[in-house]
Amino acid sequence: MLGTNKFRPKFKGQKGILPLSSSFNRIDNFKRYRSGIIIIGLLILWFLFDPYTNIRIRLYSKSAFTLPPAHPLTSKNVIPTNSKYIYPAVEKSNLLVQLGLNKLFKVTDIRDAKAPDVEQIVVKSLNYFDDVNEAVQKAKEEEENASSELEKVKNNFKNHDKVVYTPKDKNKYPEVVIVTALDFEKYSNGDLVNLVQNRIDYAFQQDYGLYVRYYQEFAPVFNSVKFMKKSEEAKWARIFALRAAMFAFPKAKWFWYLDQDSLIMNPTINLKQYLLSPEALSPVMLREKSIIPPDGLIKTYKNSNAEDMRIIITQSDSKLETYSFLVKNDYLGKCIIESWSNHLFRSYGNFPFGPDSALTHALQWHPYILSKTAIVPARTIAAQQTDVDISDVTNGQQGDHIHYNKGDLVVSWSDCQDTAQCQQSLKKYFDLSKSK
Ligand SMILES: *[C@@H]1O[C@H](CO)[C@@H](O)[C@H](O)[C@H]1NC(C)=O
């Protein structure tokens, strides 16, 4: 009878029935050299992590890891406010139109001696020329304010960047902050007042904060006074408004960017119960769905965990949309926002839809960012307007996850073709939101 143990290869001297496999001696040698390899490995780890230098830096130099303090985009100073609704003087926006970007910023022509025929400009915020002494600056502005209404509006415009929420009672910090960028050339001051009022009403009801900026305030980022003419490129200002909001409300938990071409229609919805808690988010996250609808190759993950999500965003029927999305305010959320708004992305010529295209790229090529991003149906936070009555099941629109239906949180008309059409939609939905 053959004993099963006979089949095992035997060590030195003892003969087995089967020949040794060709790799067996290598394994045997490996064992002998293992302690050597371990020592080399430890030395490599020591070299990589270099605890000696780390300890030394910690003991002797406190400044090695500190970064310069954060500050507003265009100034080193801040203006504290205890109101959690931060918005510009929209009721005077017509005066901003009158002044124009050439007066609201310092625009300088520069010529390069090597290429004198190339015209270039530098757009600087007027904050750049503030007196370093805050008291002197204040006195100067008071004098200017007294001199004319236009100077007053100009000062308000430049100072808005510096406003930071500084609550009296730290326990009353808003968990969610709504962020909106406004274009004062697209909507009249009456329209802008309505847009801001709509968000304040909602923020008041839900105890959220509000942070409103003008698109035009970000001209220094684009280094251009004509950037609003290219509407897709101008969308980048949304991301910068969001970054400014993160600076103004450092302790908020979530930021909701909601663009100007939209209104909150159902103020009773509490975002936390509705979308932000993992229990609410998990069932609505679109899993294994194309990032570029309807059938792009790269899809969202099947098993991503709702708790990991830092960005919550929606799609129209053909692409990702950035007119309404949510960002979590933590290290990773900020990291994603900062890489998204990086100059390399902004200056890349093949992103036809500005930040929408850049994020699409990031999600398709950087699995890590995709694993932190939830795509949800548009009707949750970004329902689009439509002429079709989608509540009517007979017209075949049942199960529509994109278009606005009564009771939805938001209606958006970001697809409006010209200023008149956009204003018309605003009027229509603002009246509707008031007629309850
Ligand atoms: C000047 O007026 C603007 C607009 O009302 C205001 O925001 C700003 O605080 C004023 N500046 C000073 C120093 O009073």
PDBQT file of the ligand as one rigid body, heavy atoms in Angstrom, charges set to zero:
ROOT
HETATM    1  C1  LIG A 501     -18.778 102.063   3.035  1.00  0.00    +0.000 C 
HETATM    2  O1  LIG A 501     -20.050 101.706   2.526  1.00  0.00    +0.000 OA
HETATM    3  C2  LIG A 501     -20.234 100.349   2.231  1.00  0.00    +0.000 C 
HETATM    4  C3  LIG A 501     -21.599 100.186   1.564  1.00  0.00    +0.000 C 
HETATM    5  O2  LIG A 501     -22.644 100.609   2.389  1.00  0.00    +0.000 OA
HETATM    6  C4  LIG A 501     -20.085  99.517   3.500  1.00  0.00    +0.000 C 
HETATM    7  O3  LIG A 501     -20.209  98.152   3.202  1.00  0.00    +0.000 OA
HETATM    8  C5  LIG A 501     -18.737  99.797   4.122  1.00  0.00    +0.000 C 
HETATM    9  O4  LIG A 501     -18.624  99.109   5.356  1.00  0.00    +0.000 OA
HETATM   10  C6  LIG A 501     -18.549 101.288   4.349  1.00  0.00    +0.000 C 
HETATM   11  N1  LIG A 501     -17.232 101.523   4.846  1.00  0.00    +0.000 N 
HETATM   12  C7  LIG A 501     -17.001 102.102   6.029  1.00  0.00    +0.000 C 
HETATM   13  C8  LIG A 501     -15.567 102.219   6.439  1.00  0.00    +0.000 C 
HETATM   14  O5  LIG A 501     -17.885 102.526   6.728  1.00  0.00    +0.000 OA
ENDROOT
TORSDOF 0
